[in-house]
Amino acid sequence: MAKKKKIPSIKGQPPDTYSEDKKYGNPRTFDPNFKGPVANRNCTDILCCIIFMLFIIGYILLGLIAWVHGDPRKVVFPTDSEGHFCGQKGTPTENKSILFYFNLFSCTSPSVMVNLQCPTTQICVSKCPEKFLTYVGTQFPYRKDKGSWTYFSQFCKSSFAKPEKTLSQMIMDDDCPTVIFPSRPREWLLFYLKTQNL
């Protein structure tokens, strides 16, 4: 068995701190005149501080403008093309809480990124389409069977009562979608939470 080497002690220190002192040097004694590693300190990154403060002021101004001129209903309720809020109590669209797009494929246009809105007619409906129908397919059998048109017309503007217009005229006037597909609703988060009473 090897003999344990006795660690020599430094004057005024216990023997177990010898190895740390050897590694890091002697500890500095308290000096009341010590002013830190840099005697003459000054501010750095003043420009970044000014830019940061300008951003904070900008956020405060933006919040004030949104509070004064904004409408929180636009976050809670979907809005149709005429500015009506779908599903809001006390309005004609109270029982129509779902926003229906006439041509959802037009929402894939790059202009959506600029205008921040889908360039197609949007109306409030009570439920999504459950079957596939076309405007032309409901127009021809209208005189004999009005059932298909009655179902299809709930996805048209309220002013459009009969399928008497030609397809091209109906598209130009933007009265109805040319075709409806079976679909399911995608609830807005806040509207969903509101209806679930969460």
N, C-alpha and C positions, 0 to 999 in steps of 0.2 A: 504494500500500500504506500502510495506517495504521501509525503509529508505536506500538510497544508502550509502555504506560505503566508506569513503574517503581513497584512497590508499596513504599510507604514502610515502613521497619522501625521497630518499637517498641524502645525501649531494653531490651537484655538478651534479645530474642527474635529468632529467624531471620525473614526477610521473609515466608516462605510461610504462617506462622500468623497473619498480620495479618487476613486475611478472616474466619477463625474467631473471633478475638478480637472483631472488630467485630460479629459476629452474636450470639455468646453472652456476651460480656463478658470481663473479665479472669479468669484462673483463680485460685481461692482458694489461698492459701498454707497450708502445714501449720500447724495450731494444736493443740498438745498439750492444751489445755483445752476443745476443742470437744466437746460431749456429744450431738451430733446435732440434727436440726431441732426435736425436742421434748425439752426438758430433763428434765421430770418424766414418765417413761414409766410406764404401768400396763397390767394385763391387760384385754383386751376380749373380748366374747363368752364370758364365764364360764359363763353358762347353757347355751349351745350345747355347750360343752366337757363340762359335767356330763351333759347328755342323751346326747352321743356316747359317753361312758364307760359310762353305764348300758346302752346298746345293746350295746356290746362285752361287758360282763359278762353280759348276757342271752344273747348268742350263745354264749358259753363254757358257761353253764349248760345251754342247750338241747343243745349238743353232748355234754356229759357225760351228760345224761339219755338221749339217743339211744344213746350208747355202752353205757350200763349196761342199759337196758331194751329197747333196739331189737333188731331181727332183720334183719341184712343180707340174708338169704335172700329177704325180701319185695321187695327191689329187683332181685335177680337172677332169681328164679323167679316166674311167675304163680301166683296162689293161687285155688283153687276156693271154692265157697260154704261148705264144711265146714272150710276152713283147711289143706287139703293142698297141698303145693307140687308143681306140675306139672313132671315131668322131673327131679326130684332123685334122685340115686343113693341106693340103699338103701331106697327107699320103694315102696309098691305102684303109685305113679304114675310110676315111673322111665321107662317106655316111652311115657308119655302126656305129651308136652311142650307140647301146645297147649291153650289155655283156650277152651272153647266156651260161648257164651251162649245160653240157651234162647230168649230174646226180646230181640234186640238193639235193637228199636225202643223198648223201655222205658228204654233208656239216654239217650234224648232228653228225658226228663222233667226239669223244673227241680229236682226233689228231688235229682238227682245232684250239683248244686252245693252243696247243704247237707250231704248224707251222704258225699260224695266216693266213692261206690260205686254201681255200676249195680244197680238193684233187681230183678234177675232171677237165676234159678238159673244157676250156672256150674259146669261139670265139666271135668275133664282128659280129653282125647281124644288118640289117636295120630295122627289125620289129620282134615282138614276134610271136610265133606260134598262129594261130587262130583256128586250128582244131586238133583233136586227130589222130595221125598216129603212126604206128610202123614200124621199119625197115623191118621186115618180111612181113608185110602187103603191103609194097611198092615194095618188091623184087619179089614176085610171079607175079603180073600183069604187070611187067615192059615191057615185050616184046609186049604186046597188047596195054597197056595204060601207057604212060610215064608221064602223068599229075601229079599223086601222087608223083612219084619220083622227078620230077622237083621241086615240092613244098618242099618235105622233104629234098632234097639235099642242100637247102640254109642254113640248120642248121648243115651241115657236114663240115669237113675241105675242103678247096678248091681243094686239090689234089685228093679227092675221087669223081670220075666222074660217075661210074656205080655201081649198087648194085650187083656185081658178087661174092663178098666174102660171106662165110657163116657167120651166126650170131656170132658164137664163135670167128672166125678169126677177124671179124670187131671189136668186143669188145676188143680183145687182142691188135689190132693195134690202137684202140681208134680213129677211123675215124669219127664215127657218134654216136649220141645218140641212144639208143635202142628204145626209145619212146619219142614222143613230146606231150605235153599237151597244151591246150589253156591257154594263160597267158597274163598278162599286164606288161609293163615295170615299174620298180621302179627306177626313176632317182636319180643319186647322187645329193646331195644338191648343191654343187658348180657348177656342170655341168648344173643343172637345172637353176640356177640363171644366168649362162653365156648365155644359149640359150634364156632365157626370156629377156635379155638385162636389167637386174635390177641393 
